[in-house]
Each structure stands twice: as C-alpha cells, then as structure tokens.
Amino acid sequence: MFNIEALIEQCTVNDVRQLQTVSRNTFADTFGADNTPKDMARYLEAAYNIDKLTREIQDPNSFFYFIRVDQSIAGYLKLNMDSAQTEDMGPEALEIERIYIDANYKHQGLGGQLLDKAVAEAKQHHKHKIWLGVWEHNEAAKGFYDHKGFKPFGDHDFIVGSDRQRDILMAKSI
C-alpha cells in the first residue's frame, strides 16, 4: 500500500449527481456479490436517490467529502454528528456513516486519508469519540478499522432491500 496525492473537498448541493453516481457505484461494487440484484436495486434507490442525498447534504450536522485523484472522484466520506447520527451516541461523538473508495483506487492509502479527515473534523467540532458500523462479513474493512485503533462495542441492523444484515459498531477515542 502506498499513498498517492489526493485532494479532499467538501461536497455541496451542486455535487449531488456526482455523489449519487459514486455512492451507487462504490456500494454496488463493495456489496453487490453478497446481495440479490433485487435487494441491491431497492437499497440503491432508497439510500441514494437525489432527494434524499440533497436533504443529507443540506443537513447542518452531516458532511460529505469527495477524495479526488487527478480531478477524478476516487471515493467519498460521509460524517454525521449530533441529531444526524444513525444511532444516538451523544454530543461527544462523530459518526463515519460512509467511507468508500472506487475499486480502481483501492489499496493506495485513500481510505486512510479519508479516515484522517474524519478525525480532523471530529477534533474541529470538539468530539471525543469517532464511531462507525461495518458489515460483520466485511473482513477487509474490519481489519482496516482495527488497525486504525477502532474497537468493537456493539451491533445494529442494516437493511439491504429485504435482507436484514448485522453491522458491528466500532469506535475509538480521539
């Protein structure tokens, strides 16, 4: 693994179509083989439709960031704090709801750069804990977060279409 030069920039409403494309592509690439086409299509439409993404971008407690390599979107990050968190972890916590890298850019240090951005944002907003949910069968992601100091502390359901799945909740103090 090596780090390549990348630019991280906050998304705005003007970026919503690009955000939709990268969101759908990276989620389908990551989890498509483990879900039925029907469940995947349902999830992609529910989670990543333009109206929903627009509302999320406009939420003052949510933040989206693109990571770009040579002007191409290589991945993205979604952070939530306070009332935008998917689980109530209190005012001291910041959630990494989504961190995805395009398949063409994996294993180049970009996920680590997005994680560093999340930690910097947590510190800027005076948060003392950062947390996330990771699918129980995503061994690569669990290993990545463990290597970065995250420890399991619980779980919650994650629904893909009609399939109820289990996410492991992981956190670290900052």
C-alpha positions as CSV (number, residue, x, y, z in Angstrom):
1,M,0.0,0.0,0.0
2,F,1.2,3.5,-0.8
3,N,-0.2,7.0,-0.5
4,I,-0.9,8.9,-3.7
5,E,-1.5,12.6,-3.8
6,A,-5.2,13.3,-3.4
7,L,-7.5,16.3,-2.8
8,I,-10.3,16.1,-0.3
9,E,-13.1,18.6,-0.8
10,Q,-16.5,19.1,0.8
11,C,-19.5,18.4,-1.3
12,T,-22.2,20.9,-1.9
13,V,-25.7,20.6,-3.4
14,N,-24.2,21.2,-6.8
15,D,-22.3,17.9,-6.4
16,V,-25.4,15.8,-5.7
17,R,-25.5,13.9,-9.1
18,Q,-21.8,13.1,-8.9
19,L,-22.3,12.0,-5.3
20,Q,-25.2,9.8,-6.4
21,T,-23.1,8.1,-9.0
22,V,-20.1,7.4,-6.8
23,S,-22.3,6.3,-3.9
24,R,-24.2,3.8,-6.1
25,N,-21.1,2.5,-7.8
26,T,-19.0,2.0,-4.7
27,F,-21.8,0.4,-2.7
28,A,-22.7,-2.0,-5.5
29,D,-19.0,-2.8,-6.1
30,T,-18.4,-3.5,-2.4
31,F,-21.6,-5.5,-1.6
32,G,-23.2,-6.5,-5.0
33,A,-21.9,-10.0,-5.0
34,D,-23.3,-10.6,-1.5
35,N,-26.9,-9.4,-2.2
36,T,-29.6,-10.3,-4.7
37,P,-30.0,-7.9,-7.6
38,K,-33.5,-7.0,-6.4
39,D,-32.3,-6.2,-2.9
40,M,-29.4,-4.2,-4.3
41,A,-31.6,-2.2,-6.6
42,R,-34.0,-1.4,-3.8
43,Y,-31.3,-0.3,-1.5
44,L,-29.5,1.9,-4.1
45,E,-32.7,3.7,-4.9
46,A,-33.8,4.2,-1.3
47,A,-30.4,5.2,0.0
48,Y,-29.0,7.2,-2.9
49,N,-31.9,9.0,-4.6
50,I,-31.4,12.6,-5.4
51,D,-34.0,14.0,-3.0
52,K,-32.5,12.0,-0.1
53,L,-28.9,12.9,-0.9
54,T,-29.9,16.6,-1.3
55,R,-31.5,16.6,2.2
56,E,-28.5,14.9,3.7
57,I,-26.1,17.4,2.1
58,Q,-28.2,20.3,3.4
59,D,-28.3,18.9,6.9
60,P,-26.0,21.1,9.1
61,N,-25.0,18.0,11.1
62,S,-23.9,15.9,8.1
63,F,-20.8,16.4,5.9
64,F,-19.8,14.8,2.6
65,Y,-16.4,14.9,1.1
66,F,-15.0,13.7,-2.2
67,I,-11.5,12.5,-2.5
68,R,-10.1,13.2,-5.9
69,V,-7.0,11.9,-7.7
70,D,-6.1,13.9,-10.9
71,Q,-9.5,15.5,-10.8
72,S,-11.3,12.1,-10.8
73,I,-13.5,11.2,-7.9
74,A,-11.8,8.3,-6.2
75,G,-14.2,7.9,-3.3
76,Y,-16.1,9.8,-0.7
77,L,-16.8,10.2,3.0
78,K,-20.0,11.0,4.9
79,L,-19.8,12.2,8.5
80,N,-22.7,12.8,11.0
81,M,-22.8,14.4,14.4
82,D,-25.4,15.3,16.9
83,S,-29.0,14.6,15.6
84,A,-27.8,13.3,12.2
85,Q,-26.1,10.2,13.7
86,T,-27.8,6.9,12.8
87,E,-27.5,5.8,16.4
88,D,-27.7,8.2,19.4
89,M,-24.1,8.3,20.6
90,G,-24.4,11.6,22.3
91,P,-22.9,15.1,21.7
92,E,-19.3,14.0,22.2
93,A,-19.4,11.6,19.2
94,L,-19.0,11.8,15.4
95,E,-20.1,9.0,13.1
96,I,-18.4,7.9,9.9
97,E,-21.6,6.7,8.1
98,R,-19.9,6.1,4.8
99,I,-16.4,5.7,3.6
100,Y,-16.0,4.2,0.2
101,I,-13.2,4.1,-2.4
102,D,-13.7,3.3,-6.0
103,A,-12.4,-0.1,-7.0
104,N,-9.8,1.5,-9.3
105,Y,-8.2,3.4,-6.4
106,K,-8.3,0.8,-3.6
107,H,-5.1,-0.1,-1.7
108,Q,-3.4,3.3,-2.4
109,G,-3.9,4.9,1.0
110,L,-7.0,6.9,0.2
111,G,-9.2,5.3,2.8
112,G,-6.6,6.2,5.4
113,Q,-6.6,9.8,4.1
114,L,-10.4,9.9,4.5
115,L,-10.2,8.5,7.9
116,D,-7.6,11.2,8.9
117,K,-10.1,13.8,7.5
118,A,-12.8,12.3,9.7
119,V,-10.6,12.5,12.8
120,A,-9.6,16.1,12.0
121,E,-13.3,17.1,11.6
122,A,-14.1,15.4,14.9
123,K,-11.4,17.4,16.6
124,Q,-12.5,20.6,15.0
125,H,-16.1,20.0,16.3
126,H,-14.8,19.1,19.8
127,K,-15.8,15.5,19.6
128,H,-14.0,12.9,21.7
129,K,-15.2,9.7,20.1
130,I,-15.5,8.6,16.5
131,W,-17.6,5.6,15.6
132,L,-18.9,3.6,12.6
133,G,-20.8,0.5,11.6
134,V,-19.1,-2.2,9.4
135,W,-20.8,-5.3,8.0
136,E,-20.0,-8.3,10.0
137,H,-18.7,-10.2,7.0
138,N,-16.5,-7.4,5.6
139,E,-13.3,-8.8,6.9
140,A,-11.1,-6.3,5.0
141,A,-12.9,-3.3,6.4
142,K,-13.0,-4.7,9.9
143,G,-9.2,-5.3,9.7
144,F,-8.6,-1.8,8.4
145,Y,-10.5,-0.2,11.2
146,D,-8.9,-2.4,13.9
147,H,-5.5,-1.4,12.5
148,K,-6.6,2.2,12.9
149,G,-7.5,1.8,16.5
150,F,-11.2,1.1,16.4
151,K,-12.6,-1.4,18.8
152,P,-16.0,-3.2,18.6
153,F,-18.6,-2.1,21.1
154,G,-22.0,-3.4,19.8
155,D,-24.0,-4.0,16.7
156,H,-27.1,-2.9,14.8
157,D,-29.2,-4.0,11.9
158,F,-28.5,-2.8,8.4
159,I,-31.2,-3.5,5.9
160,V,-30.3,-4.0,2.2
161,G,-33.6,-4.3,0.3
162,S,-35.5,-7.0,2.2
163,D,-32.3,-8.5,3.8
164,R,-31.6,-7.8,7.4
165,Q,-27.9,-7.7,8.0
166,R,-25.7,-7.1,11.0
167,D,-23.2,-4.3,11.3
168,I,-20.5,-4.4,14.0
169,L,-20.3,-1.0,15.7
170,M,-16.7,0.2,16.3
171,A,-15.3,3.3,18.0
172,K,-12.1,5.0,19.1
173,S,-11.4,7.8,21.4
174,I,-9.6,10.9,20.0
